[in-house]
Amino acid sequence: ITAKGSDKDTVTAAGQEGDNPPKAEPWESALKTTVVDVEVGEFQGHKVSLWDLLHSQYIPEENRKELLELYQAGELTLEQVK
C-alpha cells in the first residue's frame, strides 16, 4: 500500500513538486492507498484502490458523491467505505 502511494509521489515530484502537496488531501490519499479484493466485473481477481472502485462504472455518481461527502466529513470511517 505504501509503495503505491510512494510511486505516485515520485512521479509527481519529478514534474511539479510544489503543486501537488496541497491537492493531496489526507482523506483522498487514504482512499487511493487502501486496496480491496474485487470478485466481480473488470476488476475480478485484482486488488483495486477504493478510489478507483468508487470512480468506476459500478458505483453510480450520486452514490459516489454521497460516500465521498460522508467520508470527508468524518461521518464514515475508511472501514465503512470498504
C-alpha positions in Angstrom: 0.0 0.0 0.0 2.8 2.5 0.9 4.7 1.7 -2.2 1.7 2.6 -4.4 1.5 6.0 -2.8 5.2 6.5 -3.0 5.2 5.7 -6.7 2.7 8.4 -7.3 4.6 10.9 -5.2 7.8 10.1 -7.1 6.1 10.7 -10.5 4.5 14.0 -9.4 7.7 15.2 -7.7 9.6 14.8 -11.0 7.0 17.1 -12.7 5.9 19.9 -10.4 6.9 19.2 -6.9 5.3 22.3 -5.3 1.9 22.0 -6.8 0.8 18.6 -5.6 1.0 18.5 -1.8 -1.9 20.9 -1.2 -4.1 18.9 -3.6 -3.5 15.6 -1.8 -6.0 15.7 1.0 -5.4 13.0 3.7 -8.9 11.5 3.2 -8.3 11.3 -0.5 -4.8 9.7 -0.1 -6.3 7.1 2.3 -8.8 6.1 -0.4 -6.1 5.9 -3.1 -3.8 3.8 -1.0 -6.4 1.4 0.5 -6.9 -1.6 -1.7 -9.6 -4.2 -1.7 -10.1 -7.5 -3.5 -12.9 -7.4 -6.0 -14.7 -10.5 -7.1 -16.8 -9.2 -10.0 -16.6 -7.3 -13.3 -13.5 -5.9 -14.9 -11.6 -5.9 -11.5 -12.2 -9.6 -10.8 -9.2 -11.2 -9.2 -7.4 -7.9 -8.8 -6.7 -5.6 -5.9 -8.0 -2.2 -6.6 -7.9 1.1 -4.6 -11.1 2.3 -3.0 -10.6 5.5 -5.0 -10.6 3.6 -8.4 -13.5 1.5 -7.3 -15.6 4.5 -6.3 -14.9 6.1 -9.6 -15.7 3.0 -11.7 -18.8 2.2 -13.6 -20.0 0.1 -10.7 -20.7 3.0 -8.4 -23.4 5.4 -9.6 -22.3 9.1 -9.5 -24.9 10.0 -6.8 -23.7 7.2 -4.5 -20.1 8.1 -5.1 -20.7 11.8 -4.2 -22.7 10.8 -1.1 -20.0 8.3 0.1 -17.2 10.8 -0.5 -19.0 13.7 1.3 -19.8 11.5 4.3 -16.3 10.1 4.4 -14.7 13.6 4.0 -17.0 15.0 6.8 -15.8 12.2 9.1 -19.3 10.6 9.3 -18.0 7.3 7.7 -14.8 5.5 8.6 -12.5 4.0 6.0 -13.7 0.6 7.1 -17.3 1.6 6.5 -16.5 2.9 3.0 -15.0 -0.6 2.2 
